[in-house]
Amino acid sequence: MNVARRVFSAGIFLALGACASGPPDLKDNQIVPGQRVSNVELGMSLSSLLSLQGKPRRTIPIAHTNATSYTFDGLTVAADDKVYWIIAHDPRFFTDRGVSMGSEQIFARGTYGKPKCVVTRASVTVYDYGDIYFEVDNATGKVGQIGIQRSTQTCDGAS
């Protein structure tokens, strides 16, 4: 009888273990403000970024810093030893609220509410929310790119 209970218990344990979910899939194309874009995470090491994304299409040193921007398929990433900002410029990347490249400015503003600041430049307007910003083309009114940092700097010096 004891053996039967143990076999039954082991069977239940194995069956329940099979129902457990695996780790989250970070290659989900989701933009998480202040954290990640798909599987590229803020704070990840440069070596992890390069082993994950492969050879960048383009690299450009960032003036007056030890950092470089790395352009991959649909993303531009800035890193020195660690990733500190990520820009998504491909419509396959989206926020949990449905904002992506090509979304209407009114949808992005309506979804995220009042920005921390708004900075208008010659061809784009930046709507900054602190850990995420939307760059909107002034001619079309559509989101051209979405950037994340732990704390964006668009508002520094803005009125």
ROTI-979743 format. One record per atom (N, C-alpha, C): chain; residue in one letter; atom name; residue number from 1; x, y, z. Coordinates in pm, whole numbers, plus 50000, padded with zeros to 5 digits. Layout:
BEGIN
<'A' 'a' 'CA' NUM <X Y Z>>
...
% end
This chain:
BEGIN
<'A' 'm' 'N' 1 <50081 49881 50000>>
<'A' 'm' 'CA' 1 <50000 50000 50000>>
<'A' 'm' 'C' 1 <50086 50127 50000>>
<'A' 'n' 'N' 2 <50194 50124 50080>>
<'A' 'n' 'CA' 2 <50285 50238 50084>>
<'A' 'n' 'C' 2 <50348 50264 49948>>
<'A' 'v' 'N' 3 <50384 50159 49878>>
<'A' 'v' 'CA' 3 <50445 50171 49746>>
<'A' 'v' 'C' 3 <50344 50233 49648>>
<'A' 'a' 'N' 4 <50220 50191 49657>>
<'A' 'a' 'CA' 4 <50116 50245 49569>>
<'A' 'a' 'C' 4 <50098 50394 49593>>
<'A' 'r' 'N' 5 <50099 50438 49718>>
<'A' 'r' 'CA' 5 <50086 50581 49750>>
<'A' 'r' 'C' 5 <50203 50661 49695>>
<'A' 'r' 'N' 6 <50322 50606 49710>>
<'A' 'r' 'CA' 6 <50440 50676 49660>>
<'A' 'r' 'C' 6 <50437 50688 49508>>
<'A' 'v' 'N' 7 <50397 50581 49441>>
<'A' 'v' 'CA' 7 <50388 50585 49295>>
<'A' 'v' 'C' 7 <50282 50686 49253>>
<'A' 'f' 'N' 8 <50166 50683 49322>>
<'A' 'f' 'CA' 8 <50059 50777 49292>>
<'A' 'f' 'C' 8 <50104 50921 49316>>
<'A' 's' 'N' 9 <50170 50947 49429>>
<'A' 's' 'CA' 9 <50220 51081 49462>>
<'A' 's' 'C' 9 <50323 51128 49361>>
<'A' 'a' 'N' 10 <50412 51039 49322>>
<'A' 'a' 'CA' 10 <50512 51074 49222>>
<'A' 'a' 'C' 10 <50446 51108 49089>>
<'A' 'g' 'N' 11 <50343 51033 49052>>
<'A' 'g' 'CA' 11 <50270 51060 48928>>
<'A' 'g' 'C' 11 <50202 51195 48930>>
<'A' 'i' 'N' 12 <50139 51229 49042>>
<'A' 'i' 'CA' 12 <50073 51360 49056>>
<'A' 'i' 'C' 12 <50178 51472 49048>>
<'A' 'f' 'N' 13 <50289 51455 49119>>
<'A' 'f' 'CA' 13 <50396 51554 49120>>
<'A' 'f' 'C' 13 <50448 51579 48978>>
<'A' 'l' 'N' 14 <50472 51473 48903>>
<'A' 'l' 'CA' 14 <50521 51486 48766>>
<'A' 'l' 'C' 14 <50417 51552 48675>>
<'A' 'a' 'N' 15 <50291 51514 48693>>
<'A' 'a' 'CA' 15 <50186 51572 48610>>
<'A' 'a' 'C' 15 <50172 51721 48638>>
<'A' 'l' 'N' 16 <50176 51761 48763>>
<'A' 'l' 'CA' 16 <50167 51903 48797>>
<'A' 'l' 'C' 16 <50289 51980 48749>>
<'A' 'g' 'N' 17 <50405 51919 48757>>
<'A' 'g' 'CA' 17 <50528 51982 48710>>
<'A' 'g' 'C' 17 <50524 52007 48560>>
<'A' 'a' 'N' 18 <50460 51918 48486>>
<'A' 'a' 'CA' 18 <50450 51935 48341>>
<'A' 'a' 'C' 18 <50362 52054 48305>>
<'A' 'c' 'N' 19 <50271 52093 48395>>
<'A' 'c' 'CA' 19 <50182 52205 48369>>
<'A' 'c' 'C' 19 <50248 52340 48395>>
<'A' 'a' 'N' 20 <50361 52340 48465>>
<'A' 'a' 'CA' 20 <50428 52466 48498>>
<'A' 'a' 'C' 20 <50476 52533 48371>>
<'A' 's' 'N' 21 <50466 52665 48366>>
<'A' 's' 'CA' 21 <50510 52738 48247>>
<'A' 's' 'C' 21 <50661 52760 48252>>
<'A' 'g' 'N' 22 <50718 52776 48135>>
<'A' 'g' 'CA' 22 <50861 52802 48124>>
<'A' 'g' 'C' 22 <50891 52948 48147>>
<'A' 'p' 'N' 23 <51016 52988 48131>>
<'A' 'p' 'CA' 23 <51052 53129 48149>>
<'A' 'p' 'C' 23 <50984 53215 48044>>
<'A' 'p' 'N' 24 <50964 53344 48072>>
<'A' 'p' 'CA' 24 <50897 53431 47975>>
<'A' 'p' 'C' 24 <50980 53445 47848>>
<'A' 'd' 'N' 25 <50909 53459 47735>>
<'A' 'd' 'CA' 25 <50975 53478 47606>>
<'A' 'd' 'C' 25 <51002 53626 47588>>
<'A' 'l' 'N' 26 <51128 53667 47601>>
<'A' 'l' 'CA' 26 <51161 53808 47588>>
<'A' 'l' 'C' 26 <51177 53851 47443>>
<'A' 'k' 'N' 27 <51169 53757 47349>>
<'A' 'k' 'CA' 27 <51175 53795 47208>>
<'A' 'k' 'C' 27 <51031 53814 47158>>
<'A' 'd' 'N' 28 <50956 53896 47233>>
<'A' 'd' 'CA' 28 <50814 53917 47207>>
<'A' 'd' 'C' 28 <50785 54048 47135>>
<'A' 'n' 'N' 29 <50890 54121 47097>>
<'A' 'n' 'CA' 29 <50878 54250 47027>>
<'A' 'n' 'C' 29 <50810 54359 47109>>
<'A' 'q' 'N' 30 <50801 54339 47240>>
<'A' 'q' 'CA' 30 <50735 54438 47324>>
<'A' 'q' 'C' 30 <50833 54543 47375>>
<'A' 'i' 'N' 31 <50785 54667 47378>>
<'A' 'i' 'CA' 31 <50860 54778 47436>>
<'A' 'i' 'C' 31 <50809 54796 47578>>
<'A' 'v' 'N' 32 <50898 54780 47675>>
<'A' 'v' 'CA' 32 <50863 54798 47816>>
<'A' 'v' 'C' 32 <50937 54921 47865>>
<'A' 'p' 'N' 33 <50864 55032 47891>>
<'A' 'p' 'CA' 33 <50929 55158 47929>>
<'A' 'p' 'C' 33 <51029 55140 48044>>
<'A' 'g' 'N' 34 <51149 55197 48025>>
<'A' 'g' 'CA' 34 <51252 55193 48128>>
<'A' 'g' 'C' 34 <51315 55057 48150>>
<'A' 'q' 'N' 35 <51280 54956 48065>>
<'A' 'q' 'CA' 35 <51333 54821 48086>>
<'A' 'q' 'C' 35 <51393 54756 47961>>
<'A' 'r' 'N' 36 <51311 54740 47855>>
<'A' 'r' 'CA' 36 <51359 54662 47742>>
<'A' 'r' 'C' 36 <51279 54688 47616>>
<'A' 'v' 'N' 37 <51339 54651 47503>>
<'A' 'v' 'CA' 37 <51269 54639 47376>>
<'A' 'v' 'C' 37 <51298 54497 47328>>
<'A' 's' 'N' 38 <51194 54416 47324>>
<'A' 's' 'CA' 38 <51205 54274 47291>>
<'A' 's' 'C' 38 <51307 54210 47386>>
<'A' 'n' 'N' 39 <51411 54150 47331>>
<'A' 'n' 'CA' 39 <51509 54082 47416>>
<'A' 'n' 'C' 39 <51632 54167 47448>>
<'A' 'v' 'N' 40 <51632 54294 47408>>
<'A' 'v' 'CA' 40 <51742 54385 47440>>
<'A' 'v' 'C' 40 <51702 54465 47564>>
<'A' 'e' 'N' 41 <51780 54450 47670>>
<'A' 'e' 'CA' 41 <51745 54510 47798>>
<'A' 'e' 'C' 41 <51840 54622 47837>>
<'A' 'l' 'N' 42 <51785 54727 47898>>
<'A' 'l' 'CA' 42 <51870 54831 47955>>
<'A' 'l' 'C' 42 <51956 54768 48064>>
<'A' 'g' 'N' 43 <52082 54807 48068>>
<'A' 'g' 'CA' 43 <52174 54753 48168>>
<'A' 'g' 'C' 43 <52244 54625 48129>>
<'A' 'm' 'N' 44 <52203 54562 48017>>
<'A' 'm' 'CA' 44 <52273 54440 47975>>
<'A' 'm' 'C' 44 <52413 54476 47927>>
<'A' 's' 'N' 45 <52505 54383 47940>>
<'A' 's' 'CA' 45 <52643 54411 47900>>
<'A' 's' 'C' 45 <52654 54423 47748>>
<'A' 'l' 'N' 46 <52753 54498 47705>>
<'A' 'l' 'CA' 46 <52779 54513 47562>>
<'A' 'l' 'C' 46 <52807 54377 47498>>
<'A' 's' 'N' 47 <52882 54293 47565>>
<'A' 's' 'CA' 47 <52911 54160 47509>>
<'A' 's' 'C' 47 <52783 54076 47494>>
<'A' 's' 'N' 48 <52690 54087 47591>>
<'A' 's' 'CA' 48 <52562 54015 47580>>
<'A' 's' 'C' 48 <52481 54068 47464>>
<'A' 'l' 'N' 49 <52478 54201 47447>>
<'A' 'l' 'CA' 49 <52406 54262 47336>>
<'A' 'l' 'C' 49 <52458 54209 47203>>
<'A' 'l' 'N' 50 <52590 54210 47187>>
<'A' 'l' 'CA' 50 <52649 54168 47059>>
<'A' 'l' 'C' 50 <52633 54019 47035>>
<'A' 's' 'N' 51 <52638 53937 47139>>
<'A' 's' 'CA' 51 <52617 53794 47117>>
<'A' 's' 'C' 51 <52470 53765 47087>>
<'A' 'l' 'N' 52 <52380 53845 47140>>
<'A' 'l' 'CA' 52 <52237 53826 47118>>
<'A' 'l' 'C' 52 <52195 53877 46980>>
<'A' 'q' 'N' 53 <52241 53996 46942>>
<'A' 'q' 'CA' 53 <52197 54060 46818>>
<'A' 'q' 'C' 53 <52287 54032 46698>>
<'A' 'g' 'N' 54 <52409 53987 46724>>
<'A' 'g' 'CA' 54 <52502 53965 46613>>
<'A' 'g' 'C' 54 <52571 54094 46573>>
<'A' 'k' 'N' 55 <52633 54090 46457>>
<'A' 'k' 'CA' 55 <52709 54205 46408>>
<'A' 'k' 'C' 55 <52614 54320 46374>>
<'A' 'p' 'N' 56 <52641 54440 46428>>
<'A' 'p' 'CA' 56 <52556 54554 46394>>
<'A' 'p' 'C' 56 <52572 54595 46249>>
<'A' 'r' 'N' 57 <52466 54654 46194>>
<'A' 'r' 'CA' 57 <52471 54705 46056>>
<'A' 'r' 'C' 57 <52559 54828 46048>>
<'A' 'r' 'N' 58 <52561 54905 46160>>
<'A' 'r' 'CA' 58 <52640 55029 46162>>
<'A' 'r' 'C' 58 <52675 55061 46307>>
<'A' 't' 'N' 59 <52791 55120 46327>>
<'A' 't' 'CA' 59 <52831 55169 46458>>
<'A' 't' 'C' 59 <52877 55314 46443>>
<'A' 'i' 'N' 60 <52839 55397 46541>>
<'A' 'i' 'CA' 60 <52880 55537 46538>>
<'A' 'i' 'C' 60 <52920 55577 46679>>
<'A' 'p' 'N' 61 <53044 55624 46698>>
<'A' 'p' 'CA' 61 <53083 55674 46831>>
<'A' 'p' 'C' 61 <52995 55792 46871>>
<'A' 'i' 'N' 62 <52957 55799 46997>>
<'A' 'i' 'CA' 62 <52877 55909 47048>>
<'A' 'i' 'C' 62 <52972 56015 47101>>
<'A' 'a' 'N' 63 <52964 56134 47043>>
<'A' 'a' 'CA' 63 <53058 56243 47074>>
<'A' 'a' 'C' 63 <53063 56272 47224>>
<'A' 'h' 'N' 64 <53183 56300 47273>>
<'A' 'h' 'CA' 64 <53210 56340 47412>>
<'A' 'h' 'C' 64 <53173 56234 47515>>
<'A' 't' 'N' 65 <53169 56107 47472>>
<'A' 't' 'CA' 65 <53142 55995 47565>>
<'A' 't' 'C' 65 <53232 55879 47530>>
<'A' 'n' 'N' 66 <53227 55775 47611>>
<'A' 'n' 'CA' 66 <53296 55649 47580>>
<'A' 'n' 'C' 66 <53200 55551 47513>>
<'A' 'a' 'N' 67 <53083 55597 47474>>
<'A' 'a' 'CA' 67 <52977 55510 47422>>
<'A' 'a' 'C' 67 <52974 55510 47270>>
<'A' 't' 'N' 68 <52903 55412 47218>>
<'A' 't' 'CA' 68 <52884 55395 47075>>
<'A' 't' 'C' 68 <52738 55359 47052>>
<'A' 's' 'N' 69 <52682 55405 46939>>
<'A' 's' 'CA' 69 <52549 55358 46901>>
<'A' 's' 'C' 69 <52566 55243 46802>>
<'A' 'y' 'N' 70 <52483 55141 46821>>
<'A' 'y' 'CA' 70 <52486 55019 46740>>
<'A' 'y' 'C' 70 <52350 55005 46672>>
<'A' 't' 'N' 71 <52350 54998 46540>>
<'A' 't' 'CA' 71 <52225 54983 46466>>
<'A' 't' 'C' 71 <52210 54838 46423>>
<'A' 'f' 'N' 72 <52095 54781 46461>>
<'A' 'f' 'CA' 72 <52058 54644 46424>>
<'A' 'f' 'C' 72 <51928 54653 46345>>
<'A' 'd' 'N' 73 <51872 54542 46307>>
<'A' 'd' 'CA' 73 <51745 54537 46234>>
<'A' 'd' 'C' 73 <51633 54593 46321>>
<'A' 'g' 'N' 74 <51591 54717 46293>>
<'A' 'g' 'CA' 74 <51479 54778 46363>>
<'A' 'g' 'C' 74 <51511 54846 46495>>
<'A' 'l' 'N' 75 <51636 54839 46539>>
<'A' 'l' 'CA' 75 <51675 54897 46668>>
<'A' 'l' 'C' 75 <51807 54973 46656>>
<'A' 't' 'N' 76 <51818 55078 46735>>
<'A' 't' 'CA' 76 <51946 55144 46757>>
<'A' 't' 'C' 76 <51968 55144 46907>>
<'A' 'v' 'N' 77 <52087 55103 46947>>
<'A' 'v' 'CA' 77 <52117 55084 47089>>
<'A' 'v' 'C' 77 <52244 55162 47123>>
<'A' 'a' 'N' 78 <52244 55232 47237>>
<'A' 'a' 'CA' 78 <52363 55300 47284>>
<'A' 'a' 'C' 78 <52419 55225 47403>>
<'A' 'a' 'N' 79 <52551 55204 47400>>
<'A' 'a' 'CA' 79 <52615 55133 47509>>
<'A' 'a' 'C' 79 <52759 55179 47523>>
<'A' 'd' 'N' 80 <52805 55180 47648>>
<'A' 'd' 'CA' 80 <52948 55189 47674>>
<'A' 'd' 'C' 80 <52986 55047 47717>>
<'A' 'd' 'N' 81 <52993 55019 47845>>
<'A' 'd' 'CA' 81 <53006 54880 47889>>
<'A' 'd' 'C' 81 <52870 54813 47899>>
<'A' 'k' 'N' 82 <52766 54896 47916>>
<'A' 'k' 'CA' 82 <52628 54846 47931>>
<'A' 'k' 'C' 82 <52533 54929 47845>>
<'A' 'v' 'N' 83 <52422 54867 47806>>
<'A' 'v' 'CA' 83 <52318 54935 47727>>
<'A' 'v' 'C' 83 <52251 55040 47814>>
<'A' 'y' 'N' 84 <52241 55165 47764>>
<'A' 'y' 'CA' 84 <52174 55266 47843>>
<'A' 'y' 'C' 84 <52058 55335 47771>>
<'A' 'w' 'N' 85 <52042 55321 47640>>
<'A' 'w' 'CA' 85 <51919 55359 47573>>
<'A' 'w' 'C' 85 <51896 55270 47452>>
<'A' 'i' 'N' 86 <51768 55257 47417>>
<'A' 'i' 'CA' 86 <51727 55173 47304>>
<'A' 'i' 'C' 86 <51621 55251 47226>>
<'A' 'i' 'N' 87 <51636 55256 47095>>
<'A' 'i' 'CA' 87 <51538 55320 47008>>
<'A' 'i' 'C' 87 <51482 55215 46912>>
<'A' 'a' 'N' 88 <51349 55204 46911>>
<'A' 'a' 'CA' 88 <51280 55114 46817>>
<'A' 'a' 'C' 88 <51231 55198 46700>>
<'A' 'h' 'N' 89 <51270 55158 46580>>
<'A' 'h' 'CA' 89 <51226 55229 46460>>
<'A' 'h' 'C' 89 <51174 55131 46357>>
<'A' 'd' 'N' 90 <51090 55039 46405>>
<'A' 'd' 'CA' 90 <51029 54937 46321>>
<'A' 'd' 'C' 90 <50890 54908 46379>>
<'A' 'p' 'N' 91 <50787 54900 46297>>
<'A' 'p' 'CA' 91 <50650 54882 46349>>
<'A' 'p' 'C' 91 <50626 54748 46419>>
<'A' 'r' 'N' 92 <50716 54652 46407>>
<'A' 'r' 'CA' 92 <50694 54525 46477>>
<'A' 'r' 'C' 92 <50713 54539 46628>>
<'A' 'f' 'N' 93 <50781 54645 46673>>
<'A' 'f' 'CA' 93 <50798 54669 46817>>
<'A' 'f' 'C' 93 <50684 54757 46866>>
<'A' 'f' 'N' 94 <50622 54721 46978>>
<'A' 'f' 'CA' 94 <50504 54792 47027>>
<'A' 'f' 'C' 94 <50503 54794 47180>>
<'A' 't' 'N' 95 <50433 54894 47235>>
<'A' 't' 'CA' 95 <50417 54902 47381>>
<'A' 't' 'C' 95 <50299 54815 47422>>
<'A' 'd' 'N' 96 <50285 54793 47552>>
<'A' 'd' 'CA' 96 <50171 54714 47601>>
<'A' 'd' 'C' 96 <50039 54787 47578>>
<'A' 'r' 'N' 97 <50046 54914 47543>>
<'A' 'r' 'CA' 97 <49926 54993 47513>>
<'A' 'r' 'C' 97 <49900 55003 47363>>
<'A' 'g' 'N' 98 <49983 54935 47282>>
<'A' 'g' 'CA' 98 <49960 54929 47138>>
<'A' 'g' 'C' 98 <50025 55037 47054>>
<'A' 'v' 'N' 99 <50110 55120 47113>>
<'A' 'v' 'CA' 99 <50176 55225 47036>>
<'A' 'v' 'C' 99 <50301 55167 46969>>
<'A' 's' 'N' 100 <50315 55195 46840>>
<'A' 's' 'CA' 100 <50432 55149 46765>>
<'A' 's' 'C' 100 <50465 55254 46659>>
<'A' 'm' 'N' 101 <50574 55231 46587>>
<'A' 'm' 'CA' 101 <50610 55320 46478>>
<'A' 'm' 'C' 101 <50494 55322 46379>>
<'A' 'g' 'N' 102 <50453 55441 46337>>
<'A' 'g' 'CA' 102 <50340 55454 46245>>
<'A' 'g' 'C' 102 <50209 55486 46315>>
<'A' 's' 'N' 103 <50205 55473 46448>>
<'A' 's' 'CA' 103 <50084 55511 46522>>
<'A' 's' 'C' 103 <50061 55661 46509>>
<'A' 'e' 'N' 104 <49938 55702 46514>>
<'A' 'e' 'CA' 104 <49905 55844 46510>>
<'A' 'e' 'C' 104 <49947 55910 46640>>
<'A' 'q' 'N' 105 <49993 56034 46630>>
<'A' 'q' 'CA' 105 <50033 56110 46748>>
<'A' 'q' 'C' 105 <49919 56119 46847>>
<'A' 'i' 'N' 106 <49799 56141 46799>>
<'A' 'i' 'CA' 106 <49684 56156 46888>>
<'A' 'i' 'C' 106 <49658 56027 46967>>
<'A' 'f' 'N' 107 <49684 55912 46907>>
<'A' 'f' 'CA' 107 <49668 55784 46976>>
<'A' 'f' 'C' 107 <49774 55769 47086>>
<'A' 'a' 'N' 108 <49899 55800 47053>>
<'A' 'a' 'CA' 108 <50007 55790 47152>>
<'A' 'a' 'C' 108 <49981 55885 47269>>
<'A' 'r' 'N' 109 <49945 56009 47240>>
<'A' 'r' 'CA' 109 <49916 56107 47346>>
<'A' 'r' 'C' 109 <49794 56067 47427>>
<'A' 'g' 'N' 110 <49690 56021 47360>>
<'A' 'g' 'CA' 110 <49569 55979 47429>>
<'A' 'g' 'C' 110 <49592 55859 47519>>
<'A' 't' 'N' 111 <49681 55770 47475>>
<'A' 't' 'CA' 111 <49711 55649 47550>>
<'A' 't' 'C' 111 <49800 55677 47670>>
<'A' 'y' 'N' 112 <49900 55763 47653>>
<'A' 'y' 'CA' 112 <49997 55787 47761>>
<'A' 'y' 'C' 112 <49967 55913 47843>>
<'A' 'g' 'N' 113 <49875 55996 47798>>
<'A' 'g' 'CA' 113 <49840 56114 47876>>
<'A' 'g' 'C' 113 <49938 56229 47857>>
<'A' 'k' 'N' 114 <49940 56316 47956>>
<'A' 'k' 'CA' 114 <50024 56436 47948>>
<'A' 'k' 'C' 114 <50172 56399 47962>>
<'A' 'p' 'N' 115 <50254 56439 47865>>
<'A' 'p' 'CA' 115 <50398 56409 47875>>
<'A' 'p' 'C' 115 <50468 56497 47978>>
<'A' 'k' 'N' 116 <50585 56450 48019>>
<'A' 'k' 'CA' 116 <50670 56529 48110>>
<'A' 'k' 'C' 116 <50711 56659 48043>>
<'A' 'c' 'N' 117 <50740 56651 47913>>
<'A' 'c' 'CA' 117 <50770 56770 47833>>
<'A' 'c' 'C' 117 <50750 56738 47686>>
<'A' 'v' 'N' 118 <50738 56845 47607>>
<'A' 'v' 'CA' 118 <50726 56835 47462>>
<'A' 'v' 'C' 118 <50832 56926 47402>>
<'A' 'v' 'N' 119 <50911 56871 47312>>
<'A' 'v' 'CA' 119 <51016 56949 47247>>
<'A' 'v' 'C' 119 <50993 56941 47096>>
<'A' 't' 'N' 120 <50972 57058 47034>>
<'A' 't' 'CA' 120 <50950 57064 46889>>
<'A' 't' 'C' 120 <51079 57106 46821>>
<'A' 'r' 'N' 121 <51118 57026 46724>>
<'A' 'r' 'CA' 121 <51236 57055 46642>>
<'A' 'r' 'C' 121 <51190 57080 46499>>
<'A' 'a' 'N' 122 <51283 57099 46407>>
<'A' 'a' 'CA' 122 <51248 57133 46269>>
<'A' 'a' 'C' 122 <51151 57033 46206>>
<'A' 's' 'N' 123 <51180 56905 46213>>
<'A' 's' 'CA' 123 <51096 56807 46144>>
<'A' 's' 'C' 123 <51023 56710 46236>>
<'A' 'v' 'N' 124 <51055 56711 46366>>
<'A' 'v' 'CA' 124 <50990 56618 46459>>
<'A' 'v' 'C' 124 <50953 56689 46589>>
<'A' 't' 'N' 125 <50858 56628 46659>>
<'A' 't' 'CA' 125 <50824 56671 46795>>
<'A' 't' 'C' 125 <50841 56550 46885>>
<'A' 'v' 'N' 126 <50906 56572 46999>>
<'A' 'v' 'CA' 126 <50933 56465 47094>>
<'A' 'v' 'C' 126 <50839 56480 47214>>
<'A' 'y' 'N' 127 <50766 56373 47244>>
<'A' 'y' 'CA' 127 <50678 56367 47360>>
<'A' 'y' 'C' 127 <50746 56276 47461>>
<'A' 'd' 'N' 128 <50795 56334 47570>>
<'A' 'd' 'CA' 128 <50878 56262 47667>>
<'A' 'd' 'C' 128 <50798 56232 47794>>
<'A' 'y' 'N' 129 <50799 56105 47833>>
<'A' 'y' 'CA' 129 <50726 56060 47952>>
<'A' 'y' 'C' 129 <50819 56012 48063>>
<'A' 'g' 'N' 130 <50948 56040 48052>>
<'A' 'g' 'CA' 130 <51044 56004 48156>>
<'A' 'g' 'C' 130 <51123 55879 48122>>
<'A' 'd' 'N' 131 <51057 55763 48111>>
<'A' 'd' 'CA' 131 <51127 55638 48079>>
<'A' 'd' 'C' 131 <51096 55589 47938>>
<'A' 'i' 'N' 132 <51014 55666 47866>>
<'A' 'i' 'CA' 132 <50981 55636 47726>>
<'A' 'i' 'C' 132 <50952 55769 47657>>
<'A' 'y' 'N' 133 <50986 55778 47528>>
<'A' 'y' 'CA' 133 <50948 55896 47450>>
<'A' 'y' 'C' 133 <50905 55853 47311>>
<'A' 'f' 'N' 134 <50822 55938 47251>>
<'A' 'f' 'CA' 134 <50776 55916 47114>>
<'A' 'f' 'C' 134 <50822 56033 47029>>
<'A' 'e' 'N' 135 <50890 56002 46920>>
<'A' 'e' 'CA' 135 <50930 56105 46826>>
<'A' 'e' 'C' 135 <50831 56102 46711>>
<'A' 'v' 'N' 136 <50762 56214 46690>>
<'A' 'v' 'CA' 136 <50655 56221 46592>>
<'A' 'v' 'C' 136 <50696 56311 46476>>
<'A' 'd' 'N' 137 <50677 56263 46354>>
<'A' 'd' 'CA' 137 <50706 56340 46234>>
<'A' 'd' 'C' 137 <50606 56455 46225>>
<'A' 'n' 'N' 138 <50655 56579 46215>>
<'A' 'n' 'CA' 138 <50567 56696 46212>>
<'A' 'n' 'C' 138 <50481 56701 46086>>
<'A' 'a' 'N' 139 <50527 56646 45976>>
<'A' 'a' 'CA' 139 <50451 56650 45851>>
<'A' 'a' 'C' 139 <50336 56549 45850>>
<'A' 't' 'N' 140 <50361 56428 45904>>
<'A' 't' 'CA' 140 <50260 56323 45896>>
<'A' 't' 'C' 140 <50179 56305 46025>>
<'A' 'g' 'N' 141 <50235 56350 46138>>
<'A' 'g' 'CA' 141 <50167 56329 46266>>
<'A' 'g' 'C' 141 <50176 56187 46316>>
<'A' 'k' 'N' 142 <50271 56110 46261>>
<'A' 'k' 'CA' 142 <50286 55969 46300>>
<'A' 'k' 'C' 142 <50415 55947 46378>>
<'A' 'v' 'N' 143 <50410 55850 46470>>
<'A' 'v' 'CA' 143 <50527 55813 46549>>
<'A' 'v' 'C' 143 <50633 55756 46453>>
<'A' 'g' 'N' 144 <50753 55813 46458>>
<'A' 'g' 'CA' 144 <50863 55767 46373>>
<'A' 'g' 'C' 144 <50956 55674 46448>>
<'A' 'q' 'N' 145 <50965 55693 46579>>
<'A' 'q' 'CA' 145 <51047 55604 46661>>
<'A' 'q' 'C' 145 <51005 55618 46807>>
<'A' 'i' 'N' 146 <51039 55513 46883>>
<'A' 'i' 'CA' 146 <51009 55510 47026>>
<'A' 'i' 'C' 146 <51140 55479 47097>>
<'A' 'g' 'N' 147 <51174 55562 47195>>
<'A' 'g' 'CA' 147 <51298 55542 47269>>
<'A' 'g' 'C' 147 <51270 55515 47415>>
<'A' 'i' 'N' 148 <51358 55433 47475>>
<'A' 'i' 'CA' 148 <51348 55410 47619>>
<'A' 'i' 'C' 148 <51484 55428 47685>>
<'A' 'q' 'N' 149 <51479 55475 47806>>
<'A' 'q' 'CA' 149 <51593 55485 47897>>
<'A' 'q' 'C' 149 <51535 55469 48036>>
<'A' 'r' 'N' 150 <51621 55458 48134>>
<'A' 'r' 'CA' 150 <51568 55457 48271>>
<'A' 'r' 'C' 150 <51510 55595 48304>>
<'A' 's' 'N' 151 <51574 55698 48251>>
<'A' 's' 'CA' 151 <51524 55835 48266>>
<'A' 's' 'C' 151 <51573 55914 48145>>
<'A' 't' 'N' 152 <51481 55952 48056>>
<'A' 't' 'CA' 152 <51520 56021 47934>>
<'A' 't' 'C' 152 <51570 56161 47966>>
<'A' 'q' 'N' 153 <51639 56221 47870>>
<'A' 'q' 'CA' 153 <51700 56351 47890>>
<'A' 'q' 'C' 153 <51644 56459 47799>>
<'A' 't' 'N' 154 <51537 56428 47730>>
<'A' 't' 'CA' 154 <51476 56524 47637>>
<'A' 't' 'C' 154 <51439 56653 47709>>
<'A' 'c' 'N' 155 <51390 56642 47830>>
<'A' 'c' 'CA' 155 <51340 56758 47904>>
<'A' 'c' 'C' 155 <51451 56842 47967>>
<'A' 'd' 'N' 156 <51572 56791 47972>>
<'A' 'd' 'CA' 156 <51683 56867 48030>>
<'A' 'd' 'C' 156 <51703 56995 47950>>
<'A' 'g' 'N' 157 <51679 57108 48013>>
<'A' 'g' 'CA' 157 <51696 57236 47945>>
<'A' 'g' 'C' 157 <51578 57278 47863>>
<'A' 'a' 'N' 158 <51472 57194 47855>>
<'A' 'a' 'CA' 158 <51353 57231 47778>>
<'A' 'a' 'C' 158 <51266 57325 47861>>
<'A' 's' 'N' 159 <51195 57409 47794>>
<'A' 's' 'CA' 159 <51106 57500 47867>>
<'A' 's' 'C' 159 <50967 57445 47878>>
% end
